[in-house]
Amino acid sequence: MVLFDSYGRPLLNLRVAVTRRCNLRCSYCHGEGEDKSEENAHAEMTVAEIVRLVRTAVGLGVSKIKLTGGEPLAREDIVEIIEKIAAIPELTDLSMTTNGTMLAHVAMELRAKGLKRVNISIPTLNKEVYDKLTGGRVEDVLRGVKAAVDAGFYPVKLNMLILKGINDDAVPEMIEFARETGAILQLIELEPINVGDGYYYAHHKSLDEYEEMLKQKAVNVETRQYMQNRRIYHLPDVTVEVVHPVENTDFCKHCTRMRVTSDGKLKPCLMRNDNLVETLSLLRNEANDQEMTELLKTANQKRQPYNTS
């Protein structure tokens, strides 16, 4: 069984924000599109609530779960969350997006408990630039990348958000780093989400010039149909994916995702907060499986392309 929305798009992926807490202060963070107001800023689902939501989604045909944040590793019980989700039958993929700064000491345990893949945010290899952008230490991330590869995560993906005037000249260096580590590089275009207009217009840069460069070097180009039709460029000894934002209608036309906010709301669209479906009241009042199923179905019917032109 697979759920389809009224536009014929299957629901295959659930992105679960397990916390809004983070040890960094990245100026570009879109926070999975969550409202950044202080209301419910510190509310988090329990392990049991997260697992219950995920189990319901898997029962409706969702096969891929990604844990996001905030920074998922800021939760002291993240290992338990991963272990219990990984034990759900019919789940085919469990991954996590992380800033990587706290990954080195726990990567092996996370892999042993069932986490399969990691996406590590690393906008630059330059120590000073990284500190200015995030308030963190790039050395910690580099250790996290190495630990992820050594632990056997596959693939390890490096998320490089392109920011004009900051790191847009460092793509060749990052491609070389991905080659050396055996990781896949994802070039990501800045989204107009949870950043001010001034920041967006100052630092947004189209990825078209990088795609032209990659086309010339690629031995094969792949299109991921169920991931917004994004293109994957297989160079002779490294792979680079290009992630365009919602301004590209393929992002919406081929969307197969739903999100869960850190305070337990089903979020049908990254770009909207006016159609959320609240779950915690049901979860905390011992809702039965049928009630939870209907809640997921209701949220799925609220999925619609944000950009159609």
Order of alpha helices (4+ residues) and beta strands (2+ residues): beta-alpha-beta-alpha-beta-alpha-beta-alpha-alpha-beta-alpha-beta-alpha-alpha-beta-beta-beta-alpha-beta-beta-beta-alpha-alpha
